[in-house]
């Protein structure tokens, strides 16, 4: 077999390896460039990583990734016993397209590749159930096709390993149509990195980094306003004022709730009663809103086959809500109770304010809750 694979002298997991990955399009880019629905980032976000404006995720802090590293020797031993001797992990590039690169978990003596995935229990069970129709398989299918293209290998064993559940293996053959599209998109992406022209900005998923004038110029359809500094200065001032106003509103809201709680208690409402009062320009009505699911409590009890109906304390929890409205109130001589009017109201020329003395507001705290692109069907997939 005339191999197109070139072995690169770099060890996986080292700083040198991280730098090498920036020199080409890796297999992990494939689902992103193919815009697979399950992809964790967009081509635009991938572009920002390549030009150094977006830090790549530190996968080492993810528990499942750490567990996968610990279990990889077990998975390799299992695969070696079933399919033969495996090489050590290696880094490779394509002979004719050197920017097409891949980090392989290993290669068998018959040149078939090995790709190991150690996923969460829930995802693994989904793969066991749905096999090649599972979301995870459809995602990693693109990575394997990238590896097959870079190496020219006859096939690859995609092993989903689990220390607790039954492992499952897919043997995937090269799909020429898929690889042609992968090469086309990978070439276009790598050219965009070299030419500093960003991929299309996704207005639903991407975030425009407006501090960097260069990336604004590189993003098609966007511009650097001549008065950007003036606009941002005004925006920062207004947002600061808004946050201050929100804090003041929150403070006044707490005081208002305390006033209402104290008033309700003095009027004779019990703690469990819904407070519904009207008078002196204030109408306050409490009611019971339809219950919602307490997802946090439900998650603590969650298992793969959870039935919400079995946890009634987590579902449809009723909550108390309130609606507070104001209307114009003009005191008259017929009022039997004197009410102090705030200074803001006193300043209105339309309001007559009677003399009042010894108005005391009783307060207590009332807690009220506010509430893919479709994958081409591969005919070269075997499931073991």
Residue pairs with C-beta under 8 A, 6 or more apart in sequence:
1 111
1 152
1 154
2 152
3 95
3 111
3 151
3 152
4 94
4 95
4 96
4 150
4 151
4 152
5 92
5 93
5 94
5 95
5 150
5 151
5 152
5 153
6 92
6 93
6 94
6 95
6 98
7 90
7 91
7 92
8 20
8 90
8 91
8 92
8 93
8 101
10 16
10 17
10 20
10 91
11 17
12 89
12 90
12 91
12 103
17 91
17 103
20 91
20 101
21 101
21 103
22 50
23 99
23 101
24 93
24 98
24 99
24 100
24 101
24 190
25 33
25 99
25 100
25 101
25 146
25 186
25 189
25 190
26 101
26 102
26 103
26 146
27 102
27 103
27 143
27 144
27 146
27 147
27 150
28 143
29 46
29 146
29 186
29 189
30 142
30 143
30 145
30 146
30 182
30 186
31 38
31 39
31 139
31 140
31 142
31 143
32 39
32 40
32 41
32 42
32 43
32 46
33 43
33 46
33 182
33 185
33 186
33 189
34 142
34 181
34 182
34 185
34 372
34 373
35 42
35 43
35 372
35 373
36 138
36 139
36 142
36 372
36 373
36 375
37 135
37 372
37 373
38 135
38 136
38 138
38 139
38 372
39 139
41 49
42 199
42 202
42 205
42 206
43 189
43 199
43 200
44 198
44 199
44 200
44 201
44 202
44 206
44 219
45 54
45 205
45 206
46 189
46 199
47 189
47 192
47 193
47 198
47 199
48 54
48 198
48 209
48 215
49 55
49 56
50 193
51 193
51 196
51 215
53 209
53 212
53 215
59 65
60 66
64 118
64 119
64 120
67 118
68 116
68 117
68 118
71 118
71 161
71 163
72 105
72 116
72 118
74 161
74 163
75 116
75 118
75 159
75 161
75 167
76 86
76 105
76 106
76 114
76 116
78 159
78 161
78 167
79 86
79 106
79 114
79 116
79 157
79 159
79 169
80 86
82 169
83 108
83 112
83 114
83 157
84 108
84 109
84 110
85 108
85 109
86 106
86 107
86 108
86 114
87 106
87 107
87 108
88 106
89 103
89 104
89 105
89 106
90 103
90 104
90 106
90 107
91 101
91 102
91 103
91 104
92 101
92 102
92 104
92 150
92 151
93 99
93 100
93 101
93 102
93 150
94 100
94 101
94 149
94 150
97 183
97 187
99 186
99 187
99 190
100 146
100 149
100 150
100 183
100 186
101 150
102 146
102 147
102 150
102 151
104 113
104 114
104 115
104 147
104 151
105 113
105 114
105 115
105 116
106 113
106 114
107 113
107 114
107 151
107 153
108 114
108 157
110 154
111 151
111 153
111 154
112 153
112 154
112 155
112 156
112 157
112 171
113 144
113 147
113 148
113 151
113 153
113 155
113 156
113 157
114 156
114 157
114 159
115 140
115 143
115 144
115 147
115 156
115 157
115 158
115 159
116 159
116 161
117 136
117 140
117 158
117 159
117 160
117 161
118 160
118 161
118 162
119 127
119 136
119 160
119 162
121 162
121 164
121 165
121 304
122 304
123 136
124 160
124 162
124 165
125 165
125 304
126 134
126 135
126 136
127 134
127 136
127 137
127 160
127 168
128 165
128 166
128 168
130 137
131 137
131 168
131 170
131 383
132 138
132 141
132 170
132 381
132 383
136 160
137 158
137 170
138 372
138 375
140 158
141 158
141 172
141 375
141 378
142 178
142 182
142 375
144 156
144 158
144 172
145 172
145 174
145 175
145 178
145 179
145 182
146 182
146 186
147 153
147 156
148 155
148 156
148 172
148 173
148 174
148 179
149 174
149 179
149 182
149 183
153 174
154 173
154 174
155 171
155 172
155 173
155 174
155 380
156 171
156 172
157 169
157 170
157 171
158 169
158 170
158 171
158 172
159 167
159 168
159 169
160 167
160 168
160 169
160 170
161 167
168 383
168 384
169 383
169 384
170 381
170 382
170 383
170 384
171 381
171 382
171 383
171 384
172 378
172 380
172 381
173 378
173 380
173 381
174 380
175 376
175 378
175 379
175 380
177 376
178 376
178 378
189 199
192 198
192 199
196 214
196 218
197 218
197 220
198 215
198 218
198 219
198 220
200 220
201 208
201 219
201 220
201 221
201 222
208 216
208 219
208 222
209 215
209 216
210 216
210 228
210 232
213 224
216 222
216 223
216 224
217 224
225 231
254 365
255 363
256 324
257 365
257 366
257 368
258 363
258 364
258 365
258 366
259 361
259 363
260 275
260 284
260 366
261 363
261 364
261 365
261 366
262 361
262 362
262 363
262 364
263 277
263 362
264 273
264 275
264 277
264 366
265 362
265 364
266 362
267 277
269 275
274 286
274 287
274 288
274 320
275 284
275 286
276 284
276 285
276 286
277 283
277 284
278 284
280 329
280 337
280 339
281 326
281 327
281 328
281 329
282 324
282 326
282 329
283 324
283 325
283 326
283 327
284 322
284 323
284 324
285 322
285 323
286 320
286 321
286 322
286 368
287 320
287 321
287 322
287 323
288 318
288 319
288 320
288 321
289 318
289 319
289 320
289 321
289 371
290 316
290 318
291 315
291 316
291 317
291 318
291 319
292 316
292 317
292 319
293 308
293 314
293 315
293 316
293 317
294 314
294 315
294 317
297 311
297 313
297 314
298 306
298 308
298 311
298 314
298 315
301 311
301 314
308 314
308 315
309 315
319 369
319 371
320 368
320 369
321 368
321 369
321 370
321 371
322 368
330 350
330 351
330 352
331 338
331 339
331 341
331 351
331 352
331 353
331 354
333 354
335 354
338 354
338 356
338 357
338 359
339 356
339 359
340 356
340 359
341 351
341 353
345 351
345 353
346 353
